[in-house]
Amino acid sequence: MYIQKRIGRNRKIYFSFSYDDEAGKRIRLKKDQHPYFTDLKDAEAWANSQEGIRASKKAAAAKKLEWKKAHYNFEDLLKKYEPWQQEKAPNSYKENLSYLRLYVFPFFLTEKHSSNINDWGLHYQEFLTFLKTTTTHGKKKKHLAYATQNNIIRSLNTFLACLKQHSLVDPTLVVKCPRYPNDKLNSRDFSFVINKNERDTVFNSLKFVDIEIAEFFWLLWHTGLRFNEGRAINLESLHIGMVKEGPLSEEMENVNFGEYFGYLYIDRQLPKADIRNEDNAVEFKPLKGKKKIDPKYAKVVPIKDKQLWNILARRYNAGKASMTRGVFGKLKSSYLLFDVPSLASITLKDVYKKLGLVYKGFHSCRHSFATYIVGEYRSNFLARTITGHKSSAVFDKYLHIYEEIARMAKAEDQEIEEIA
C-alpha cells in the first residue's frame, strides 16, 4: 500500500492511501475509507495492517479456488454439467450448482485434497459425516436438515452421472454416494399439523392484518398446494362441475368423497423471482420435479369447502373484470387470483407470535391437508393424486399422524354438563 503526504485546504497535513489492484491499476482510497492521520508512523502502521488483511484475503481466495487447477478443470466440468442438468431438472439445476460449489467441492478438493474424481468414493463416509456436522452459509448458522443433506448428495451424484455420460471418469470406479432413507426424511409428526381450531384462529387473526394472505392461507390448508403453486392460480385454473371420468373420479366415488363445488387444474407454479416479463405476462415454470409444463404432469384438486369456493369465485370474477379492461393483456393466465408476495411468511409468523402459538409455516398447510385427507378417506391413491406426492410412503406417514391426533383428542379431559 502506498502513502502520500498531502496538505489540505486548511493547510493541515494529512495522508492518503492507494494500492495496485489485480490488473495493476492504481486505486486511491476515499477519505471515508481510512482513518485521518497527521503522523507518518501512525499512517504507516495502519497501511501495514491493511496489507496483512489484503494478503490474508488473497490467500483465502486462492485456497478456495485451488480445485480449479487440479487433475480436472472443474470450471470446464461445471460448464458441461449445467446445460446437462438443466435439461433434466429445469427447476433445481441452479440449486445443484450452488450445492456443488458450497459443499461438494470444498470437501473433496479443499479438505481431502482429492482432485482425482475417480477416488472420491473412498471418502463418502467422511463426506456424510461432514454434512452432518457442517452448518448453513447464511447469517443464521444451523445444521443442515436431512432433506438438504440429501439434496447435496443428489447434486454430487448427478454431477458424477454427467461425467460418466461424457466418458470423463472410470465408470467402474465412480459410484453413487448413498442417500438417507425415507424414514429419516419423513420425520414430521402431529406437531407440524395445523388442526382445525388452530386454522380458524390463525385465519381470523390474519384477516385483520392482510385479507389476501388470510384467504391464501385458507386456500393452502384446503387444497394442499405448495406455496408457489397457490400463487400461480389464474383464470385458467378454476373449473365448475365434477372431475371428468378417469382414475381420480373413480377413486373419489369409491371412497364416498361426497359433493364438491368444482376443482382447480394445476400444471404450473411461479418462480421465486419476478413473476411478470416486460409485456406484463406471467412467467411460469414447471411443477416441482417436472421437466416441463404439460397436461400429463397436471393435478386436479377438488374444492369441498364452501368458503374457499366463494373466495375463489370472487377473485375469479375480479380477474375477469380486469381482463375486460385489458390490465395485463388478453391471456387468461396473466390474471392471477392471488397477489401474495414471496415474503408473506413474515406476516404469518408475526400473527403466530401475537397469538402465542408455535409457528407453522405455509408448507404445514400442505402436511395438514394430506393428513386429514388420508385420515378421512383411507386412500393412498387419492392422497397422492391430489397432493402430487411421488412417494407411496405418504399414506403410512400421514395415516399415522392422523391417528395420533385422534388419540390425543380422545385423551383430553372434558367437562360435560346438562343442557338447560
C-alpha positions in Angstrom: 0.0 0.0 0.0 1.3 3.5 -0.9 1.2 6.5 1.4 1.2 10.1 0.2 1.7 13.2 2.3 -0.8 15.9 1.4 -1.8 19.4 2.6 -5.5 20.2 2.8 -7.2 23.5 2.1 -7.0 24.3 5.7 -3.2 24.0 5.4 -3.2 20.9 7.7 -1.1 17.8 6.8 -2.9 14.5 6.2 -2.0 11.2 4.5 -3.8 9.4 1.6 -3.5 5.7 0.8 -3.6 3.8 -2.5 -2.9 0.3 -3.8 -2.5 -1.6 -7.1 -5.4 -3.8 -8.0 -5.1 -7.2 -9.7 -5.0 -5.5 -13.1 -2.1 -3.3 -12.0 -4.3 -0.2 -11.8 -3.5 2.3 -9.0 -6.6 2.8 -6.8 -6.8 5.5 -4.2 -8.9 5.1 -1.1 -11.6 7.7 -0.4 -11.3 9.7 2.7 -14.2 7.8 4.4 -12.4 4.5 3.7 -9.5 5.2 6.1 -8.8 7.0 9.4 -7.4 10.5 9.4 -3.7 10.6 10.3 -1.3 13.5 10.9 1.6 11.4 12.0 3.6 9.4 9.4 4.3 6.5 11.8 0.6 6.0 12.6 -0.2 6.1 8.8 2.5 3.5 8.1 1.3 1.2 10.9 -2.3 1.4 9.5 -1.1 0.8 6.0 0.9 -2.3 7.1 -2.2 -3.7 8.9 -4.3 -3.3 5.7 -1.6 -5.1 3.7 -1.8 -8.0 6.1 -5.6 -8.1 5.8 -5.4 -8.0 2.0 -2.8 -10.7 1.8 -4.9 -12.9 4.1 -8.0 -12.4 1.9 -6.0 -13.1 -1.2 -4.6 -16.3 0.2 -8.0 -17.5 1.3 -9.4 -16.8 -2.1 -6.6 -18.6 -3.8 -7.1 -21.6 -1.5 -10.8 -21.6 -2.2 -10.1 -21.8 -6.0 -7.3 -24.4 -5.8 -9.7 -27.0 -7.2 -9.9 -25.2 -10.5 -6.3 -26.1 -11.3 -6.2 -29.8 -10.2 -6.4 -33.1 -12.2 -9.6 -31.8 -13.8 -10.5 -28.3 -14.9 -13.6 -28.1 -12.7 -14.9 -24.9 -14.2 -15.0 -26.6 -17.6 -16.7 -29.6 -16.0 -19.4 -27.3 -14.5 -19.9 -25.8 -17.9 -20.7 -29.3 -19.2 -22.8 -30.1 -16.2 -25.0 -27.0 -16.2 -26.9 -27.5 -19.5 -26.9 -31.3 -19.0 -28.6 -30.9 -15.6 -30.8 -28.0 -16.7 -32.4 -30.3 -19.3 -33.1 -33.0 -16.7 -34.2 -30.7 -13.8 -35.1 -27.2 -15.0 -36.4 -26.2 -11.6 -33.5 -27.3 -9.5 -30.3 -27.2 -11.6 -29.2 -23.9 -10.1 -29.6 -25.3 -6.6 -27.4 -28.2 -7.6 -24.7 -25.9 -8.9 -24.8 -24.0 -5.7 -24.5 -27.2 -3.6 -21.5 -28.3 -5.6 -19.7 -25.1 -5.0 -20.6 -24.6 -1.4 -20.3 -28.2 -0.1 -19.2 -30.9 -2.5 -16.1 -29.2 -4.0 -14.9 -27.7 -0.7 -15.0 -31.1 1.0 -13.3 -33.3 -1.7 -10.9 -30.7 -3.1 -10.0 -28.4 -0.2 -10.5 -30.7 2.9 -9.5 -34.1 1.4 -7.2 -32.7 -1.3 -8.7 -35.3 -3.6 -8.7 -33.7 -7.1 -9.0 -37.0 -8.8 -12.7 -37.6 -9.1 -12.2 -41.4 -9.6 -11.1 -41.6 -6.0 -13.9 -39.7 -4.4 -15.8 -42.9 -3.5 -13.1 -43.6 -0.9 -14.3 -40.6 1.1 -18.1 -41.0 1.0 -18.4 -42.0 4.7 -16.4 -38.9 5.7 -18.4 -36.8 3.4 -21.7 -37.9 5.1 -20.1 -37.1 8.5 -19.1 -33.7 7.1 -22.7 -32.9 6.0 -24.0 -33.9 9.5 -21.6 -31.6 11.3 -21.4 -28.6 8.9 -23.7 -25.6 9.0 -25.5 -23.4 6.5 -23.9 -20.5 4.8 -26.5 -17.9 5.8 -26.3 -15.4 8.7 -28.1 -17.8 11.0 -25.8 -20.8 11.3 -27.6 -24.0 11.8 -27.1 -27.7 11.0 -28.3 -29.0 7.6 -31.6 -30.7 7.6 -31.7 -34.3 6.4 -33.6 -33.2 3.2 -30.9 -30.6 2.5 -28.1 -33.2 3.0 -29.9 -35.5 0.6 -30.2 -32.7 -2.0 -26.4 -32.1 -1.7 -25.7 -35.8 -2.2 -28.1 -35.7 -5.2 -26.1 -32.8 -6.7 -22.9 -34.9 -6.3 -24.5 -38.0 -7.9 -25.9 -36.1 -10.8 -22.5 -34.4 -11.4 -20.9 -37.8 -11.5 -23.6 -39.2 -13.8 -22.9 -36.3 -16.2 -19.1 -37.1 -16.2 -19.8 -40.8 -16.8 -22.0 -39.9 -19.8 -19.2 -37.7 -21.2 -16.7 -40.6 -20.6 -14.6 -38.3 -18.3 -14.4 -40.8 -15.4 -13.9 -44.5 -15.0 -17.5 -45.9 -14.6 -16.1 -49.0 -12.7 -14.6 -46.7 -10.0 -17.1 -43.9 -9.7 -20.2 -45.0 -7.8 -23.2 -43.2 -6.3 -22.9 -41.7 -2.8 -25.7 -43.2 -0.6 -28.6 -41.0 0.4 -30.7 -41.0 3.6 -33.7 -43.4 3.6 -37.3 -42.1 3.7 -37.8 -42.8 7.4 -35.1 -40.1 8.1 -36.8 -37.6 5.8 -40.3 -38.2 6.8 -39.7 -37.4 10.4 -42.5 -34.8 10.8 -45.2 -35.6 13.4 -48.5 -34.3 14.6 -46.8 -31.1 15.9 -46.4 -29.9 12.3 -50.1 -30.3 11.6 -52.4 -27.2 11.8 -55.6 -28.6 13.3 -59.0 -27.1 12.5 -59.2 -24.9 15.6 -55.8 -23.5 15.1 -56.6 -23.0 11.4 -59.7 -20.9 12.3 -57.8 -18.9 14.9 -54.9 -18.0 12.6 -57.3 -17.3 9.7 -59.4 -14.9 11.7 -56.3 -13.1 13.0 -54.8 -12.8 9.6 -57.9 -11.2 8.2 -57.3 -8.1 10.4 -53.7 -7.9 9.1 -53.9 -8.8 5.4 -57.1 -10.3 3.9 -55.3 -11.6 0.8 -52.7 -13.5 2.9 -55.5 -14.8 5.1 -57.5 -16.1 2.1 -54.3 -17.6 0.7 -53.7 -19.4 3.9 -57.3 -20.8 3.8 -56.6 -21.9 0.2 -53.4 -23.8 1.0 -55.0 -25.6 4.0 -57.9 -26.8 2.0 -56.0 -27.9 -1.1 -52.5 -29.0 0.0 -50.9 -26.9 -2.7 -47.3 -25.8 -2.4 -46.8 -22.1 -1.8 -45.8 -21.2 -5.4 -48.4 -23.5 -6.8 -51.1 -21.5 -5.0 -49.6 -18.2 -6.2 -49.8 -19.5 -9.8 -53.6 -20.0 -9.8 -55.1 -17.9 -12.6 -58.3 -17.6 -14.7 -57.4 -20.9 -16.4 -57.1 -22.8 -13.2 -60.7 -22.7 -11.7 -63.4 -25.0 -13.1 -67.1 -25.6 -12.3 -68.6 -29.0 -12.0 -67.3 -32.5 -11.5 -63.9 -34.0 -12.3 -64.1 -35.7 -15.7 -64.1 -39.5 -16.0 -60.8 -41.2 -15.1 -58.9 -42.8 -12.2 -59.3 -39.9 -9.9 -63.0 -39.6 -10.5 -63.4 -43.4 -9.9 -61.4 -43.3 -6.7 -63.5 -40.3 -5.4 -66.6 -42.4 -5.9 -65.1 -45.5 -4.3 -64.2 -43.6 -1.1 -67.5 -41.6 -1.0 -65.7 -38.3 -1.4 -69.1 -36.6 -1.5 -70.2 -33.4 -3.1 -67.9 -30.6 -4.1 -68.3 -27.3 -5.9 -65.6 -27.5 -8.6 -61.9 -28.1 -8.9 -58.5 -26.5 -9.6 -56.4 -27.6 -12.5 -52.7 -27.2 -11.5 -50.0 -27.7 -14.1 -47.5 -24.9 -13.2 -46.1 -22.8 -10.5 -44.5 -19.4 -10.1 -40.7 -18.8 -9.8 -39.3 -17.2 -6.7 -38.1 -14.2 -8.7 -40.1 -11.6 -10.6 -43.3 -13.1 -11.9 -44.0 -10.8 -14.9 -42.0 -10.0 -18.0 -41.8 -6.7 -19.9 -45.2 -7.4 -21.5 -46.8 -8.0 -18.1 -47.3 -11.7 -19.0 -46.7 -14.1 -16.1 -43.5 -16.2 -16.3 -44.4 -19.7 -15.1 -42.2 -22.7 -14.5 -43.0 -26.5 -14.3 -44.3 -28.1 -11.2 -41.7 -29.5 -8.7 -39.8 -32.4 -10.1 -41.3 -32.0 -13.6 -39.2 -31.1 -16.8 -41.9 -29.0 -18.5 -45.4 -27.6 -18.2 -47.5 -30.4 -19.7 -51.1 -31.8 -19.1 -49.6 -35.2 -18.3 -48.0 -33.7 -15.2 -51.0 -31.7 -14.1 -53.0 -32.4 -10.9 -56.7 -31.8 -10.1 -57.8 -30.6 -6.7 -61.5 -30.7 -5.8 -62.9 -27.9 -3.7 -65.2 -29.1 -1.0 -65.1 -26.1 1.3 -67.9 -23.6 0.6 -66.0 -20.6 2.0 -62.9 -21.4 -0.2 -65.1 -21.8 -3.3 -66.7 -18.3 -2.6 -63.2 -16.8 -2.1 -62.0 -18.3 -5.5 -65.2 -17.3 -7.3 -65.0 -13.7 -6.1 -61.3 -13.5 -7.1 -62.1 -15.2 -10.4 -64.8 -12.6 -11.3 -62.5 -9.7 -10.3 -59.8 -11.2 -12.6 -62.3 -11.4 -15.4 -63.2 -7.7 -14.9 -59.5 -6.8 -15.1 -59.1 -8.8 -18.2 -62.1 -6.9 -19.8 -60.2 -3.7 -19.1 -57.0 -5.2 -20.6 -55.0 -4.6 -17.5 -52.5 -7.4 -18.3 -53.3 -8.2 -21.9 -55.5 -10.9 -23.4 -54.0 -14.0 -21.9 -56.1 -15.6 -19.1 -53.0 -17.0 -17.5 -51.8 -13.4 -16.9 -54.5 -12.8 -14.4 -53.5 -14.4 -11.1 -56.2 -14.9 -8.4 -53.8 -14.1 -5.6 -51.2 -11.4 -5.5 -49.3 -12.7 -2.5 -45.7 -11.6 -2.0 -43.0 -14.2 -1.7 -42.3 -12.9 1.8 -45.8 -13.5 3.1 -44.4 -15.9 5.6 -43.2 -12.9 7.6 -46.8 -11.8 8.1 -47.9 -15.3 9.1 -45.0 -15.6 11.5 -46.0 -12.3 13.2 -49.6 -13.5 13.6 -48.4 -16.7 15.2 -46.2 -14.8 17.6 -49.1 -12.4 18.6 -51.3 -15.4 19.2 -48.7 -17.1 21.4 -48.6 -20.2 19.2 -45.7 -22.3 17.9 -45.1 -21.1 14.4 -46.0 -23.3 11.5 -45.3 -22.1 8.0 -47.4 -22.2 4.8 -45.9 -25.7 4.0 -47.5 -27.0 7.2 -50.9 -26.4 5.4 -49.8 -29.0 2.9 -49.0 -31.5 5.6 -52.2 -30.7 7.4 -54.3 -31.3 4.2 -52.5 -34.5 3.4 -53.0 -35.8 7.0 -56.7 -35.1 7.1 -57.5 -36.4 3.6 -55.6 -39.7 4.3 -57.3 -40.0 7.7 -60.8 -39.3 6.4 -60.7 -41.4 3.2 -58.0 -44.0 3.9 -56.9 -43.9 0.3 -53.2 -43.7 -0.7 -54.1 -43.2 -4.4 -56.4 -40.3 -3.6 -53.9 -38.5 -1.3 -51.0 -38.9 -3.8 -53.1 -37.8 -6.8 -54.5 -34.7 -5.2 -51.3 -33.6 -3.5 -48.9 -34.7 -6.2 -46.7 -36.7 -3.8 -44.3 -39.0 -5.6 -43.7 -41.5 -2.8 -46.2 -44.2 -1.7 -44.8 -43.7 1.8 -47.1 -40.7 2.1 -50.0 -42.8 3.1 -48.4 -44.6 6.1 -46.8 -41.4 7.3 -50.0 -39.2 7.3 -52.3 -42.0 8.5 -50.0 -42.5 11.5 -50.1 -38.7 12.2 -53.9 -38.6 11.8 -54.4 -41.5 14.2 -52.1 -39.9 16.7 -54.1 -36.7 16.6 -57.3 -38.7 17.1 -55.8 -40.5 20.2 -54.8 -37.1 21.7 -58.3 -35.7 21.2 -59.8 -38.7 23.0 -57.4 -38.4 25.9 -58.3 -34.8 26.6 -60.2 -34.1 29.8 -63.7 -32.8 29.3 -66.4 -31.2 31.4 -69.8 -32.4 30.2 -72.8 -30.5 31.5 -76.5 -31.0 31.1 -78.2 -28.7 28.6 -80.9 -26.5 30.1 
